[in-house]
């Protein structure tokens, strides 16, 4: 079984989590499934990871294996109502950030405050669903701009079985223009279900 990664382990500034076993497990899962990593993972303590295209539940499996393989501490957003009891504890342990959409100061500000308080890799699927959508959600761009952190473009290319780390984007004030550039980057990436991309 070839489970060697084609990317170096992240640098010292990157938030880390896990141990030798979880890294081995992640590498093994990727190796058994035939996936490889490509690109350069930035040595930064805070950024938004835009992960696309998202058309299948397998994206979660591949993403989690990648997080384990690289020993990353990653955060993601979830409705506050999910963070209750044992399941809520597990979600927080896995990096979940409970957001209350009813709050007067809004989700973007809640997340920006979290990012300011501690090193954070915030992973988002801009589609917000596995179904085909015409418009991607722009909240992650506002979070990046307001927090003055870049967006790393990460892709799952099912045709070539590559998890790729693309360019870092500094987000300007024209959110529509920024989104157009990001959508163009993903235009030729092969999703598991291309008809949904």
C-alpha positions in Angstrom: 0.0 0.0 0.0 1.4 3.4 -1.0 0.2 6.0 1.5 3.0 8.5 1.2 1.9 12.1 0.8 3.3 14.3 -1.9 3.3 17.3 0.4 5.4 18.3 3.4 3.9 18.5 6.8 2.6 22.0 7.7 4.9 24.6 9.2 5.2 25.6 12.9 2.6 28.4 12.7 -0.2 26.1 11.5 -2.7 25.1 14.3 -2.1 21.4 14.9 -4.1 18.5 16.5 -3.8 14.8 16.7 -1.0 12.3 17.2 1.1 9.8 15.3 -1.8 7.3 15.2 -4.3 9.8 13.8 -1.7 11.0 11.2 -1.0 7.4 10.2 -4.8 6.7 10.0 -5.4 9.7 7.7 -2.5 8.7 5.4 -3.6 5.1 5.3 -7.2 6.1 4.3 -6.0 8.4 1.6 -3.5 5.7 0.4 -6.1 2.9 0.3 -8.5 5.2 -1.6 -5.8 6.2 -4.1 -5.7 9.9 -3.2 -2.6 12.1 -3.1 -2.0 15.7 -2.0 -0.6 18.4 -4.2 0.4 22.0 -3.6 1.9 23.9 -0.8 0.1 24.3 2.6 0.7 27.8 3.9 2.6 28.3 7.2 0.0 30.6 8.7 -1.9 30.6 12.0 -5.1 32.1 10.7 -6.9 31.7 7.3 -10.1 30.5 5.7 -10.0 27.2 3.8 -12.4 27.3 0.9 -13.1 23.6 0.1 -14.9 22.8 -3.2 -16.5 21.4 -5.1 -18.9 19.8 -2.6 -21.2 17.3 -4.2 -21.0 14.1 -2.1 -20.8 12.8 1.4 -17.4 11.3 0.4 -16.0 14.8 0.4 -16.3 14.7 4.2 -14.5 11.4 4.4 -11.6 12.6 2.2 -11.5 16.0 4.0 -11.3 14.4 7.4 -8.6 11.9 6.3 -6.6 14.9 5.0 -7.0 16.8 8.3 -5.9 13.7 10.2 -3.0 13.0 7.8 -1.6 16.5 8.2 -2.4 16.8 11.9 -4.5 19.9 11.4 -6.7 21.7 13.9 -9.6 22.9 11.8 -12.8 24.8 12.7 -16.1 24.8 10.9 -19.5 26.5 11.4 -22.7 24.8 12.7 -26.1 26.0 13.9 -26.0 26.6 17.7 -29.0 24.3 18.2 -26.8 21.3 17.2 -24.3 21.9 20.0 -26.3 20.2 22.8 -25.4 17.3 25.0 -22.8 14.7 24.0 -23.2 15.4 20.3 -22.5 19.1 21.0 -19.4 18.1 22.9 -18.2 16.0 20.0 -18.8 18.7 17.5 -16.8 21.2 19.6 -14.1 18.6 20.0 -13.9 18.2 16.2 -13.6 22.0 15.8 -17.2 23.1 15.5 -18.1 26.7 16.2 -21.7 27.2 17.2 -23.2 30.2 15.5 -26.5 31.8 16.5 -28.1 33.3 13.4 -30.6 35.1 15.6 -27.9 37.1 17.3 -28.0 40.9 16.7 -24.3 41.1 15.8 -24.4 38.4 13.1 -22.5 35.3 12.2 -19.6 37.1 10.5 -18.8 39.1 13.6 -19.2 36.1 15.9 -16.6 34.2 13.8 -14.3 37.2 13.4 -14.2 37.5 17.2 -13.3 33.8 17.5 -10.5 34.1 14.9 -9.1 37.2 16.6 -9.0 35.3 19.9 -7.1 32.2 18.8 -5.2 30.7 15.8 -7.9 29.3 13.4 -8.2 27.4 10.2 -11.8 27.9 9.2 -13.0 25.3 6.7 -16.0 26.2 4.6 -17.8 24.6 1.7 -19.0 27.7 -0.2 -22.0 25.9 -1.8 -23.5 25.3 1.6 -25.0 22.1 0.3 -24.3 19.0 -1.8 -27.0 20.1 -4.3 -26.4 22.2 -7.4 -26.6 25.9 -6.5 -26.4 29.0 -8.8 -24.7 31.2 -6.2 -22.1 30.3 -3.6 -22.5 31.8 -0.1 -20.3 34.9 0.4 -20.0 34.8 4.2 -16.6 33.3 4.2 -15.3 36.1 2.0 -16.7 38.7 4.5 -15.1 36.8 7.4 -11.7 36.8 5.6 -11.9 40.4 4.7 -13.1 41.6 8.1 -10.5 39.5 9.9 -7.7 40.6 7.4 -6.8 37.0 6.7 -6.4 35.2 3.4 -8.5 32.5 1.8 -6.8 29.2 0.8 -8.4 27.4 -2.2 -8.6 23.7 -1.6 -10.0 21.3 -4.1 -11.0 17.6 -4.4 -10.4 16.5 -8.0 -12.1 13.1 -8.3 -10.9 12.5 -11.9 -7.2 12.6 -10.9 -7.8 11.7 -7.2 -5.9 14.9 -6.0 -6.5 17.0 -3.0 -5.0 20.2 -4.0 -3.9 23.3 -2.1 -4.2 26.2 -4.5 -3.4 29.9 -4.2 -4.0 32.1 -1.2 -6.3 35.0 -1.9 -6.3 38.4 -0.2 -9.9 39.5 -0.2 -10.7 43.0 -1.3 -13.9 45.1 -1.0 -15.6 43.9 -4.2 -17.0 40.6 -2.9 -18.7 39.8 -6.3 -15.4 40.2 -8.1 -13.6 38.0 -5.6 -16.2 35.3 -5.9 -15.9 35.4 -9.7 -12.1 34.8 -9.4 -12.7 31.9 -7.0 -15.4 30.3 -9.1 -13.1 30.5 -12.1 -10.4 28.7 -10.2 -12.7 25.8 -9.5 -14.3 25.7 -13.0 -12.1 22.8 -14.3 -12.0 20.7 -11.1 -13.8 17.4 -11.4 -16.4 16.8 -8.7 -17.6 13.4 -7.7 -21.0 14.4 -9.2 -20.1 16.9 -11.9 -23.8 17.6 -12.6 -24.1 19.1 -9.2 -21.0 21.3 -9.4 
